[in-house]
Amino acid sequence: MELFEDENLSKTTSKTYSPLAERIRPNSLSEFIGQTHLLSEGKSLRILIEKDEVPSMILWGPPGCGKTTLARLIAQHTKASFFQLSAVASGVKEVRDIIEYAEKNIKHKNKRTILFIDEIHRFNKAQQDALLHSVEDGVITLIGATTENPSFEVISPLLSRCRIYILEPLSKHELIQILKNAITNDVYLRSQKIQIVDEVIDYLILLSGGDARVMLNGFETCVKIAKPDKENEKQITREVVESAFQRKTLKYDKSGEEHYNIISAFIKSIRGSDPDAAVYWLARMLEAGEDPKFIARRMIILASEDIGNADPYALTLATSCFTAIDYIGMPEGRIVLAQTATYLASVPKSNASYKAIETAIEDVRNLPNEPVPIHLRNAPTKLLKELGYGEDYKYAHNYDNNFIEQQYLPDNLKDKVYYKPTESGREKTLKDRLNNLWKKKR
Protein backbone atom coordinates (compact mmCIF):
# COMPACT_ATOMS: atom_id res chain seq x y z
CA MET A 1 0.00 0.00 0.00
CA GLU A 2 1.30 3.42 -0.95
CA LEU A 3 0.22 6.84 0.26
CA PHE A 4 1.27 9.78 -1.85
CA GLU A 5 0.61 13.08 -0.08
CA ASP A 6 0.24 16.15 -2.29
CA GLU A 7 3.84 17.27 -2.38
CA ASN A 8 5.20 13.76 -2.66
CA LEU A 9 2.89 12.75 -5.47
CA SER A 10 4.77 14.63 -8.17
CA LYS A 11 8.10 13.47 -6.80
CA THR A 12 7.33 9.83 -7.45
CA THR A 13 8.32 10.37 -11.08
CA SER A 14 11.75 11.81 -10.35
CA LYS A 15 13.54 8.73 -9.05
CA THR A 16 16.38 8.04 -11.43
CA TYR A 17 16.22 4.32 -10.83
CA SER A 18 12.57 4.10 -11.89
CA PRO A 19 11.65 2.79 -15.35
CA LEU A 20 11.38 5.40 -18.07
CA ALA A 21 7.59 5.19 -18.15
CA GLU A 22 7.52 6.12 -14.47
CA ARG A 23 10.12 8.88 -14.74
CA ILE A 24 8.33 10.83 -17.44
CA ARG A 25 4.77 10.72 -16.11
CA PRO A 26 3.24 14.15 -16.77
CA ASN A 27 2.78 16.49 -13.82
CA SER A 28 -0.20 18.42 -15.18
CA LEU A 29 -3.25 17.87 -17.36
CA SER A 30 -1.72 20.09 -20.04
CA GLU A 31 1.19 17.62 -20.35
CA PHE A 32 -1.08 14.56 -20.61
CA ILE A 33 -1.20 13.05 -24.09
CA GLY A 34 -4.28 11.24 -25.32
CA GLN A 35 -7.91 10.91 -24.18
CA THR A 36 -8.85 14.24 -25.71
CA HIS A 37 -12.53 13.21 -25.70
CA LEU A 38 -12.38 13.45 -21.89
CA LEU A 39 -9.62 15.94 -21.12
CA SER A 40 -9.67 18.62 -23.80
CA GLU A 41 -10.86 22.08 -22.74
CA GLY A 42 -14.60 21.98 -22.14
CA LYS A 43 -14.85 18.18 -21.97
CA SER A 44 -16.77 16.56 -19.12
CA LEU A 45 -13.99 15.02 -17.05
CA ARG A 46 -11.72 18.04 -17.48
CA ILE A 47 -14.47 20.31 -16.14
CA LEU A 48 -15.08 18.10 -13.09
CA ILE A 49 -11.36 17.97 -12.31
CA GLU A 50 -10.97 21.75 -12.60
CA LYS A 51 -14.03 22.31 -10.40
CA ASP A 52 -12.72 19.81 -7.83
CA GLU A 53 -15.98 17.87 -8.15
CA VAL A 54 -14.51 14.53 -9.23
CA PRO A 55 -16.91 11.59 -8.73
CA SER A 56 -15.94 8.01 -8.03
CA MET A 57 -15.17 6.46 -11.37
CA ILE A 58 -14.02 3.43 -13.31
CA LEU A 59 -11.40 4.06 -15.99
CA TRP A 60 -11.84 1.37 -18.63
CA GLY A 61 -9.25 1.09 -21.33
CA PRO A 62 -6.41 -0.98 -22.80
CA PRO A 63 -3.03 -1.33 -21.08
CA GLY A 64 -0.71 1.64 -21.28
CA CYS A 65 -3.32 4.22 -22.29
CA GLY A 66 -2.85 6.46 -19.22
CA LYS A 67 -5.22 5.17 -16.52
CA THR A 68 -2.71 5.30 -13.63
CA THR A 69 -1.25 8.61 -14.77
CA LEU A 70 -4.69 10.16 -15.02
CA ALA A 71 -5.63 8.97 -11.52
CA ARG A 72 -2.48 10.54 -10.07
CA LEU A 73 -3.07 13.79 -11.93
CA ILE A 74 -6.61 13.96 -10.56
CA ALA A 75 -5.31 13.52 -7.00
CA GLN A 76 -2.60 16.10 -7.58
CA HIS A 77 -4.93 18.66 -9.15
CA THR A 78 -7.55 18.27 -6.41
CA LYS A 79 -4.92 18.22 -3.63
CA ALA A 80 -6.32 14.96 -2.30
CA SER A 81 -4.53 12.29 -0.32
CA PHE A 82 -3.82 9.46 -2.70
CA PHE A 83 -3.67 5.76 -2.01
CA GLN A 84 -2.79 3.22 -4.68
CA LEU A 85 -3.62 -0.46 -4.36
CA SER A 86 -3.04 -3.32 -6.72
CA ALA A 87 -6.04 -5.64 -6.78
CA VAL A 88 -3.64 -8.56 -7.26
CA ALA A 89 -1.75 -7.95 -4.02
CA SER A 90 -4.32 -6.27 -1.74
CA GLY A 91 -7.30 -7.45 0.24
CA VAL A 92 -10.19 -6.29 2.43
CA LYS A 93 -7.89 -5.34 5.33
CA GLU A 94 -5.96 -2.82 3.22
CA VAL A 95 -9.22 -1.34 1.95
CA ARG A 96 -10.59 -0.94 5.50
CA ASP A 97 -7.34 0.66 6.71
CA ILE A 98 -7.62 3.27 3.95
CA ILE A 99 -11.28 3.90 4.73
CA GLU A 100 -10.37 4.48 8.38
CA TYR A 101 -7.66 6.92 7.31
CA ALA A 102 -10.10 8.67 4.96
CA GLU A 103 -12.66 9.15 7.74
CA LYS A 104 -10.02 10.84 9.93
CA ASN A 105 -8.80 12.84 6.95
CA ILE A 106 -12.26 14.33 6.49
CA LYS A 107 -12.85 14.90 10.19
CA HIS A 108 -9.52 16.50 11.10
CA LYS A 109 -8.30 18.03 7.83
CA ASN A 110 -11.48 18.34 5.75
CA LYS A 111 -9.45 16.72 3.00
CA ARG A 112 -10.46 14.36 0.22
CA THR A 113 -8.98 10.85 -0.04
CA ILE A 114 -8.68 9.21 -3.43
CA LEU A 115 -8.26 5.45 -3.55
CA PHE A 116 -6.89 4.21 -6.83
CA ILE A 117 -7.27 0.47 -7.42
CA ASP A 118 -5.35 -0.89 -10.37
CA GLU A 119 -6.90 -3.95 -12.07
CA ILE A 120 -10.09 -3.54 -10.03
CA HIS A 121 -11.63 -6.36 -12.08
CA ARG A 122 -9.44 -8.73 -10.05
CA PHE A 123 -11.11 -7.71 -6.78
CA ASN A 124 -13.56 -10.41 -5.70
CA LYS A 125 -17.12 -9.68 -4.57
CA ALA A 126 -16.23 -9.38 -0.88
CA GLN A 127 -13.45 -6.92 -1.64
CA GLN A 128 -15.73 -4.84 -3.84
CA ASP A 129 -18.51 -4.99 -1.24
CA ALA A 130 -16.14 -3.47 1.33
CA LEU A 131 -15.99 -0.29 -0.77
CA LEU A 132 -19.71 0.29 -1.22
CA HIS A 133 -20.74 2.41 1.77
CA SER A 134 -17.61 4.54 1.79
CA VAL A 135 -18.01 5.32 -1.89
CA GLU A 136 -21.71 6.09 -1.50
CA ASP A 137 -21.11 8.32 1.54
CA GLY A 138 -18.22 10.13 -0.13
CA VAL A 139 -15.70 9.05 2.51
CA ILE A 140 -13.42 7.99 -0.33
CA THR A 141 -13.37 8.86 -3.99
CA LEU A 142 -12.73 5.60 -5.80
CA ILE A 143 -10.84 5.50 -9.06
CA GLY A 144 -10.73 1.97 -10.43
CA ALA A 145 -8.69 1.02 -13.47
CA THR A 146 -9.56 -1.98 -15.60
CA THR A 147 -8.80 -3.44 -18.99
CA GLU A 148 -11.96 -5.57 -18.76
CA ASN A 149 -15.54 -4.57 -19.48
CA PRO A 150 -16.67 -3.35 -16.03
CA SER A 151 -20.22 -4.54 -16.63
CA PHE A 152 -18.83 -8.09 -16.58
CA GLU A 153 -16.21 -7.72 -13.84
CA VAL A 154 -17.45 -5.07 -11.36
CA ILE A 155 -20.46 -5.79 -9.14
CA SER A 156 -23.61 -3.85 -10.04
CA PRO A 157 -23.98 -1.97 -6.71
CA LEU A 158 -20.46 -0.58 -7.01
CA LEU A 159 -20.89 0.11 -10.71
CA SER A 160 -24.02 2.18 -10.01
CA ARG A 161 -22.04 4.38 -7.61
CA CYS A 162 -19.34 5.19 -10.16
CA ARG A 163 -19.08 7.01 -13.47
CA ILE A 164 -17.64 4.89 -16.26
CA TYR A 165 -15.04 6.63 -18.42
CA ILE A 166 -13.85 4.75 -21.50
CA LEU A 167 -10.23 5.49 -22.35
CA GLU A 168 -9.38 5.02 -25.99
CA PRO A 169 -6.26 3.30 -27.32
CA LEU A 170 -3.46 5.76 -27.96
CA SER A 171 -3.06 6.61 -31.61
CA LYS A 172 0.21 6.18 -33.46
CA HIS A 173 0.62 9.96 -33.51
CA GLU A 174 0.14 10.15 -29.73
CA LEU A 175 2.61 7.34 -29.08
CA ILE A 176 5.22 9.05 -31.25
CA GLN A 177 4.63 12.27 -29.34
CA ILE A 178 5.08 10.48 -26.01
CA LEU A 179 8.32 8.88 -27.23
CA LYS A 180 9.76 12.14 -28.54
CA ASN A 181 8.86 13.93 -25.30
CA ALA A 182 10.74 11.25 -23.39
CA ILE A 183 13.83 11.59 -25.58
CA THR A 184 13.74 15.36 -25.12
CA ASN A 185 12.93 15.59 -21.41
CA ASP A 186 14.34 12.53 -19.63
CA VAL A 187 17.71 13.16 -18.00
CA TYR A 188 19.17 9.77 -18.95
CA LEU A 189 18.00 9.84 -22.58
CA ARG A 190 19.22 13.42 -23.01
CA SER A 191 22.69 12.27 -22.00
CA GLN A 192 22.75 9.75 -24.89
CA LYS A 193 23.27 10.41 -28.58
CA ILE A 194 20.33 8.51 -30.02
CA GLN A 195 19.51 7.94 -33.66
CA ILE A 196 16.23 6.29 -34.63
CA VAL A 197 14.39 6.52 -37.96
CA ASP A 198 10.62 6.65 -38.45
CA GLU A 199 10.46 3.08 -39.77
CA VAL A 200 12.03 1.74 -36.57
CA ILE A 201 9.73 3.89 -34.42
CA ASP A 202 6.79 2.31 -36.26
CA TYR A 203 8.22 -1.14 -35.53
CA LEU A 204 8.73 -0.24 -31.86
CA ILE A 205 5.10 0.84 -31.62
CA LEU A 206 3.96 -2.34 -33.35
CA LEU A 207 5.85 -4.57 -30.92
CA SER A 208 4.49 -2.53 -28.03
CA GLY A 209 0.93 -3.30 -29.05
CA GLY A 210 -0.10 0.34 -28.57
CA ASP A 211 0.91 0.20 -24.88
CA ALA A 212 2.81 3.40 -23.99
CA ARG A 213 4.40 1.83 -20.92
CA VAL A 214 5.72 -1.13 -22.90
CA MET A 215 6.94 1.19 -25.64
CA LEU A 216 8.83 3.51 -23.27
CA ASN A 217 10.43 0.83 -21.15
CA GLY A 218 11.28 -1.19 -24.25
CA PHE A 219 12.87 1.86 -25.85
CA GLU A 220 14.98 2.46 -22.75
CA THR A 221 16.23 -1.12 -22.99
CA CYS A 222 17.06 -0.49 -26.65
CA VAL A 223 19.17 2.51 -25.69
CA LYS A 224 20.98 0.56 -23.00
CA ILE A 225 21.88 -2.40 -25.22
CA ALA A 226 22.70 -0.46 -28.41
CA LYS A 227 26.44 -0.21 -29.03
CA PRO A 228 27.82 3.30 -29.70
CA ASP A 229 29.47 3.88 -33.06
CA LYS A 230 32.69 5.84 -33.63
CA GLU A 231 30.87 9.12 -33.09
CA ASN A 232 29.49 7.69 -29.83
CA GLU A 233 25.99 7.63 -31.31
CA LYS A 234 23.59 4.81 -30.54
CA GLN A 235 21.73 3.63 -33.63
CA ILE A 236 18.39 2.11 -32.64
CA THR A 237 17.79 -0.37 -35.45
CA ARG A 238 15.08 -2.93 -36.09
CA GLU A 239 17.49 -5.64 -34.86
CA VAL A 240 18.12 -3.76 -31.62
CA VAL A 241 14.35 -3.44 -31.04
CA GLU A 242 13.82 -7.17 -31.65
CA SER A 243 16.66 -7.98 -29.27
CA ALA A 244 15.20 -5.72 -26.57
CA PHE A 245 11.76 -7.29 -26.82
CA GLN A 246 13.18 -10.83 -27.06
CA ARG A 247 10.37 -12.06 -29.22
CA LYS A 248 9.00 -11.87 -32.68
CA THR A 249 5.63 -10.20 -32.35
CA LEU A 250 3.01 -10.96 -34.95
CA LYS A 251 1.39 -8.12 -36.82
CA TYR A 252 -1.39 -7.62 -34.35
CA ASP A 253 -2.27 -4.48 -32.43
CA LYS A 254 -4.66 -5.46 -29.65
CA SER A 255 -6.36 -2.10 -29.94
CA GLY A 256 -6.06 -1.30 -33.64
CA GLU A 257 -7.29 -2.35 -37.05
CA GLU A 258 -5.54 -5.73 -37.14
CA HIS A 259 -7.22 -6.65 -33.85
CA TYR A 260 -10.64 -6.17 -35.43
CA ASN A 261 -9.61 -7.81 -38.70
CA ILE A 262 -8.51 -11.03 -37.01
CA ILE A 263 -11.42 -11.35 -34.59
CA SER A 264 -13.70 -10.72 -37.59
CA ALA A 265 -11.98 -13.51 -39.55
CA PHE A 266 -12.30 -15.81 -36.52
CA ILE A 267 -16.03 -15.19 -36.07
CA LYS A 268 -16.77 -15.43 -39.78
CA SER A 269 -14.86 -18.73 -40.01
CA ILE A 270 -16.99 -20.20 -37.23
CA ARG A 271 -20.17 -18.84 -38.81
CA GLY A 272 -19.04 -20.35 -42.11
CA SER A 273 -18.52 -23.79 -40.49
CA ASP A 274 -14.76 -23.92 -41.11
CA PRO A 275 -13.10 -25.27 -37.93
CA ASP A 276 -9.65 -25.26 -39.54
CA ALA A 277 -9.76 -21.54 -40.29
CA ALA A 278 -11.31 -20.85 -36.89
CA VAL A 279 -8.49 -22.57 -35.00
CA TYR A 280 -5.87 -20.83 -37.15
CA TRP A 281 -7.23 -17.35 -36.38
CA LEU A 282 -7.56 -18.39 -32.73
CA ALA A 283 -3.87 -19.32 -32.71
CA ARG A 284 -2.98 -15.98 -34.29
CA MET A 285 -4.80 -14.11 -31.53
CA LEU A 286 -3.36 -16.18 -28.70
CA GLU A 287 0.21 -15.93 -29.98
CA ALA A 288 -0.17 -12.16 -30.25
CA GLY A 289 -1.32 -11.92 -26.63
CA GLU A 290 -5.06 -11.38 -27.05
CA ASP A 291 -7.12 -11.58 -23.85
CA PRO A 292 -8.66 -15.10 -23.83
CA LYS A 293 -11.74 -13.78 -22.04
CA PHE A 294 -12.40 -11.43 -24.96
CA ILE A 295 -12.34 -14.40 -27.35
CA ALA A 296 -14.59 -16.46 -25.06
CA ARG A 297 -17.13 -13.63 -24.80
CA ARG A 298 -17.32 -13.30 -28.56
CA MET A 299 -18.03 -17.02 -28.84
CA ILE A 300 -20.89 -16.70 -26.31
CA ILE A 301 -22.48 -14.05 -28.51
CA LEU A 302 -21.93 -16.14 -31.63
CA ALA A 303 -23.45 -19.23 -30.02
CA SER A 304 -26.81 -17.44 -29.81
CA GLU A 305 -26.58 -15.18 -32.83
CA ASP A 306 -25.33 -17.68 -35.40
CA ILE A 307 -26.21 -21.12 -33.99
CA GLY A 308 -29.18 -20.56 -31.71
CA ASN A 309 -31.67 -23.38 -31.50
CA ALA A 310 -30.03 -25.34 -34.28
CA ASP A 311 -27.84 -26.58 -31.42
CA PRO A 312 -28.86 -25.08 -28.04
CA TYR A 313 -25.89 -26.81 -26.37
CA ALA A 314 -23.58 -24.39 -28.19
CA LEU A 315 -24.51 -21.60 -25.77
CA THR A 316 -23.91 -23.86 -22.77
CA LEU A 317 -20.49 -24.86 -24.07
CA ALA A 318 -19.50 -21.27 -24.88
CA THR A 319 -20.55 -20.07 -21.43
CA SER A 320 -18.68 -22.95 -19.81
CA CYS A 321 -15.64 -22.00 -21.87
CA PHE A 322 -15.61 -18.50 -20.35
CA THR A 323 -15.94 -19.97 -16.84
CA ALA A 324 -13.14 -22.47 -17.48
CA ILE A 325 -10.83 -19.72 -18.75
CA ASP A 326 -11.58 -17.74 -15.59
CA TYR A 327 -10.71 -20.79 -13.47
CA ILE A 328 -7.55 -22.04 -15.14
CA GLY A 329 -6.18 -19.11 -17.14
CA MET A 330 -3.49 -19.54 -19.76
CA PRO A 331 -1.72 -21.37 -21.31
CA GLU A 332 -4.02 -24.34 -20.59
CA GLY A 333 -7.03 -22.21 -21.50
CA ARG A 334 -6.00 -22.42 -25.15
CA ILE A 335 -7.23 -26.03 -25.18
CA VAL A 336 -10.67 -25.04 -23.92
CA LEU A 337 -10.86 -22.23 -26.46
CA ALA A 338 -9.87 -24.58 -29.27
CA GLN A 339 -12.45 -27.19 -28.20
CA THR A 340 -15.20 -24.58 -28.14
CA ALA A 341 -14.21 -22.87 -31.38
CA THR A 342 -14.00 -26.12 -33.35
CA TYR A 343 -17.34 -27.34 -31.95
CA LEU A 344 -19.12 -24.09 -32.75
CA ALA A 345 -17.69 -24.15 -36.24
CA SER A 346 -18.80 -27.74 -36.82
CA VAL A 347 -22.46 -27.65 -35.70
CA PRO A 348 -25.53 -26.58 -37.74
CA LYS A 349 -26.19 -22.84 -37.91
CA SER A 350 -29.26 -20.64 -37.55
CA ASN A 351 -29.75 -16.94 -36.94
CA ALA A 352 -33.54 -17.27 -36.57
CA SER A 353 -33.49 -16.22 -32.87
CA TYR A 354 -31.38 -13.17 -33.69
CA LYS A 355 -33.70 -12.15 -36.51
CA ALA A 356 -36.74 -12.69 -34.29
CA ILE A 357 -35.61 -10.31 -31.54
CA GLU A 358 -34.38 -7.71 -34.02
CA THR A 359 -37.76 -7.69 -35.81
CA ALA A 360 -39.66 -7.58 -32.52
CA ILE A 361 -37.56 -4.66 -31.25
CA GLU A 362 -38.17 -2.81 -34.51
CA ASP A 363 -41.95 -3.21 -34.04
CA VAL A 364 -41.76 -2.12 -30.39
CA ARG A 365 -39.87 1.03 -31.38
CA ASN A 366 -41.98 1.95 -34.40
CA LEU A 367 -45.51 0.87 -33.45
CA PRO A 368 -47.78 2.20 -30.69
CA ASN A 369 -47.61 0.37 -27.37
CA GLU A 370 -50.37 -2.21 -27.70
CA PRO A 371 -52.43 -3.14 -24.62
CA VAL A 372 -51.98 -6.60 -23.15
CA PRO A 373 -55.00 -8.77 -24.08
CA ILE A 374 -57.30 -8.81 -21.07
CA HIS A 375 -57.27 -12.60 -20.72
CA LEU A 376 -53.47 -12.50 -20.26
CA ARG A 377 -53.48 -9.82 -17.58
CA ASN A 378 -52.65 -10.55 -13.95
CA ALA A 379 -55.57 -10.33 -11.52
CA PRO A 380 -54.17 -10.23 -7.96
CA THR A 381 -57.11 -8.24 -6.51
CA LYS A 382 -60.90 -8.62 -6.41
CA LEU A 383 -61.38 -5.37 -8.33
CA LEU A 384 -59.18 -6.51 -11.19
CA LYS A 385 -61.04 -9.80 -11.39
CA GLU A 386 -64.34 -7.90 -11.55
CA LEU A 387 -62.88 -5.87 -14.40
CA GLY A 388 -62.33 -9.12 -16.32
CA TYR A 389 -58.56 -9.40 -15.91
CA GLY A 390 -57.48 -12.97 -16.60
CA GLU A 391 -60.98 -14.04 -17.61
CA ASP A 392 -61.14 -16.70 -20.33
CA TYR A 393 -57.41 -17.48 -20.02
CA LYS A 394 -56.82 -21.13 -20.92
CA TYR A 395 -54.20 -22.93 -18.84
CA ALA A 396 -52.16 -24.91 -21.39
CA HIS A 397 -51.44 -27.84 -19.08
CA ASN A 398 -55.16 -28.63 -18.81
CA TYR A 399 -55.24 -29.63 -22.50
CA ASP A 400 -53.86 -32.47 -24.60
CA ASN A 401 -50.17 -32.13 -25.40
CA ASN A 402 -50.07 -29.17 -22.97
CA PHE A 403 -51.32 -26.87 -25.71
CA ILE A 404 -54.45 -24.94 -26.55
CA GLU A 405 -54.61 -22.37 -29.32
CA GLN A 406 -55.34 -18.88 -28.02
CA GLN A 407 -54.15 -15.32 -28.72
CA TYR A 408 -50.95 -14.20 -26.93
CA LEU A 409 -49.99 -11.16 -29.01
CA PRO A 410 -51.84 -7.80 -28.98
CA ASP A 411 -54.79 -7.53 -31.36
CA ASN A 412 -52.95 -5.56 -34.04
CA LEU A 413 -50.11 -8.08 -34.09
CA LYS A 414 -52.05 -11.29 -33.51
CA ASP A 415 -50.95 -12.91 -36.77
CA LYS A 416 -47.33 -11.72 -36.61
CA VAL A 417 -44.60 -14.37 -36.85
CA TYR A 418 -41.24 -13.29 -35.42
CA TYR A 419 -39.52 -16.62 -34.87
CA LYS A 420 -39.06 -18.55 -38.11
CA PRO A 421 -37.10 -21.73 -37.37
CA THR A 422 -34.87 -23.10 -40.10
CA GLU A 423 -34.38 -26.65 -41.33
CA SER A 424 -30.98 -26.72 -39.64
CA GLY A 425 -30.09 -29.15 -36.85
CA ARG A 426 -32.46 -29.42 -33.89
CA GLU A 427 -34.31 -26.33 -35.08
CA LYS A 428 -36.06 -28.44 -37.72
CA THR A 429 -37.80 -30.34 -34.89
CA LEU A 430 -38.95 -27.03 -33.39
CA LYS A 431 -40.18 -25.85 -36.79
CA ASP A 432 -42.21 -29.01 -37.35
CA ARG A 433 -43.79 -28.78 -33.89
CA LEU A 434 -44.70 -25.09 -34.21
CA ASN A 435 -46.15 -25.62 -37.69
CA ASN A 436 -48.24 -28.47 -36.32
CA LEU A 437 -49.50 -26.45 -33.34
CA TRP A 438 -50.16 -23.16 -35.09
CA LYS A 439 -51.55 -24.33 -38.42
CA LYS A 440 -53.55 -21.14 -39.06
CA LYS A 441 -50.72 -18.81 -38.14
CA ARG A 442 -47.66 -20.40 -39.75
Secondary structure as UniProt FT lines:
FT   STRAND          2..4
FT   HELIX           6..9
FT   HELIX           10..13
FT   TURN            16..17
FT   HELIX           20..23
FT   HELIX           29..31
FT   HELIX           36..39
FT   TURN            41..42
FT   HELIX           44..50
FT   TURN            51..52
FT   STRAND          57..60
FT   TURN            63..64
FT   HELIX           67..77
FT   TURN            78..79
FT   STRAND          81..86
FT   TURN            87..89
FT   HELIX           92..109
FT   STRAND          113..118
FT   HELIX           120..122
FT   HELIX           125..129
FT   TURN            130..131
FT   HELIX           132..137
FT   STRAND          141..146
FT   HELIX           150..153
FT   HELIX           156..160
FT   STRAND          163..166
FT   HELIX           172..185
FT   HELIX           187..190
FT   STRAND          193..195
FT   HELIX           198..208
FT   TURN            209..210
FT   HELIX           212..225
FT   TURN            230..231
FT   STRAND          233..235
FT   HELIX           238..245
FT   TURN            254..255
FT   HELIX           257..271
FT   TURN            272..273
FT   HELIX           275..287
FT   TURN            288..289
FT   HELIX           292..302
FT   HELIX           303..307
FT   HELIX           308..310
FT   HELIX           313..328
FT   TURN            330..332
FT   HELIX           333..346
FT   HELIX           352..366
FT   HELIX           374..376
FT   HELIX           382..386
FT   TURN            387..392
FT   HELIX           396..398
FT   HELIX           400..402
FT   HELIX           411..413
FT   TURN            414..415
FT   TURN            425..426
FT   HELIX           427..437
FT   TURN            439..441
//
